[in-house]
């Protein structure tokens, strides 16, 4: 986020005049609405906001937001965003990417943007499939995913985008899903974080990978499988009946029952967004035996890349005269007399 | 070029005591400091008022095994009292610091030339490494040259004895001893080298003193030894130059300064995204020292991120620049297409090297012309400019900035490894002599109450709209777009119209460039030798020599590779023969044949070494025979 003057806008002000062209029922619609609902709440200025995307279904996103938008090339949005922020750090930059765009062809750029800590928000729409190219498996697809390129099922093991982000030194990692009512809150937290804020959003591809997140993200009935994390609050789920505790023998997380609300007695952990070690464990929890960890998993700011670059620029320029003629004549010179 | 003495020959020669030009090659092990020796000799020579050209030739390995043939590093300088445009065909003097250096450089040495060799290094071990059965200094195999062999190693160790250095450190002063001797031979001042050594070794003055002692000892050796035979002092008169302030400059320095000047003339801050690659990294290294001119540098994670970040910066309102060499340029191809499609300014510098693939990283070639003009998917037109020499690279960089910002287009600037590394005297330009081309950003809607980001001005350029400007929010991207609004538009009409608009805009750049001139000879006749890039020097000298013998031949040098100057087709049709020497297998030749249906004939060299004057002269003779 930026230190910015808050602007009064409504959801309508953030709708562009372009017809939205995702498949009917696509999870992207819900995310678009959540973003358009969030932007007025944070007082964002359309003239000062830039959405940058790569290629894929998710990357059409900028066309539908009434702000500045740059639909770039496959996987490279983080590199464009880096140039944009270094050229004008006042701009509020949002990246929109997907599991193929951000974790496969653009994995390298995602890694370096996060490690450099460029001040921007990254929304990675994870639908575990390549939608725009008609359904090939992606680096987040589960083993055994059948697709046009893997008719006998995929054999390579998937990665977890949040584990990747933490691994490359991201200072803000959060998770949500498309139809969740909590998505705007997560986006607000991402925007409030100064530095690279990485948000994985599980998104339902109703054509090529329908309902693969239903066990925890179905519109109804999956709430018990959601662990919504909140700083300073106990890690409880299933209406408070269960919680996450630390097994001191194996130094790993375990699910415990909470009887009569006595989470302390059950040894349930209190979420601390600056605890990097626990954050690593939360993103690695296997879904099934464990619930899905959602919300802000980790948030511990550090100086941003563009701040540090511009501070060096200013230091290099300190007390120096802008004299091009002198620059050209630098070094040892000699004069030929006329 | 520093010289105005256009009509005088610049052939190197040693006859008499005041030759007009001399070619000296310093060759040694990569650890012997030959590039430093050459660089300092160059500076001293420039300060003595000679025109000069240099050719650093070094291996790709940082520290190749000592004494080996592939570990030899050489630095050639051609300097004289007349115009110098090449590093010289054949050295008059070869300084060989070890047997490998002698072996790899001997073939180039002019018959009757002088070999200076360090006998201290001609031991059995080094002779074996250089694959000599017997010492060439003793077996008579060097009979057609003058040989001056003495134990430079021992003389150096002796000279630096008072400073208490270890043997290894003492021997490292050898290059300065040799430089001292060379300075004596050519009557060059030692003061600039003293100053440089004191600066370089400011933290360890004893090393500065030792090196100075070695330098003085080498100089004194020439002075007092009064050797009978080949070693004699030669004086090269200063060249007749235009009055003014001069310095030496390498191509990489000139490109960097030209980019900074270009951004200043456009009144823009500049953003440079780069990734380390030989021989282009020097531009990044230079620009990091110019931050006070509004330059932001960014070492990206790869070549793709380097160009994408530069395009992002241009989108946000700065002048985006990226630089690389062939393999990196290949990686940038898709992003160039986006810059063409979104019509954003961008300068891409390609310091060409031998290819394909990794090719010859430290050797020169000009084989990326096709890549520059045609090397992208789709109909993706882009202006291309090529520099002919280190000094010329300055103006070319300014020109690239002008075209990029005035036409809202990426522009490629071609240099090569030779231009990038070589040095020559440069008459320091006055920034006031360059017409500024300030950029203006769109501040309000340009079509009533509507914004048309892809409306065009009389040059075919679209407006530059910076994010952050109130009321002008819009979206751009790589998908084909509506000719006015820029919204996604896949319709047949939109693609036809936009493809033609992009093509016509780039072709229209020809309206803003000078007509093609003939740089030597008449505007029609028997033969034109047409070149581009760093072959300028050898072509120019070869044509000059041929003309002196009465051959009807002209030299045409093309700076604007795409679009080509408007009169070029007509001009070429005025000659019976068109010869195109190139350090590739015939790329400009193909473009000229395609554009003008002229019977351009190729002359090609792809050995990683520049053309010699003699090679081009022979081709002229051959074609007209």
Interface residues (C-beta under 8 A of the other chain):
Chain A: X16 X18 X46 X47 X48 X50 X52 X62 X63 X66 X67 X68 X69 X70 X71 X72 X73 X74 X76 X78 X79 X80 X81 X82 X83 X84 X86 X87 X88 X90 X91 X108 X109 X111 X112 X309 X310 X312 X313 X316 X317 X320 X322 X324 X325 X327 X328 X329 X330 X331 X332 X333 X334 X335 X336 X337 X338
Chain B: X2 X43 X46 X47 X49 X192 X241 X242 X243 X244 X245 X246 X247 X248 X257 X260 X261 X264 X269 X271 X273 X290 X291 X292 X293 X296 X298 X300 X301 X302 X304 X305 X306 X308 X309 X310 X311 X312 X313 X314 X315 X316 X317 X318 X320 X334 X335 X337 X338 X342 X428 X429 X430 X431 X466 X467 X468 X469 X470 X471 X472 X473 X474 X475 X476 X477 X478 X479 X487 X488
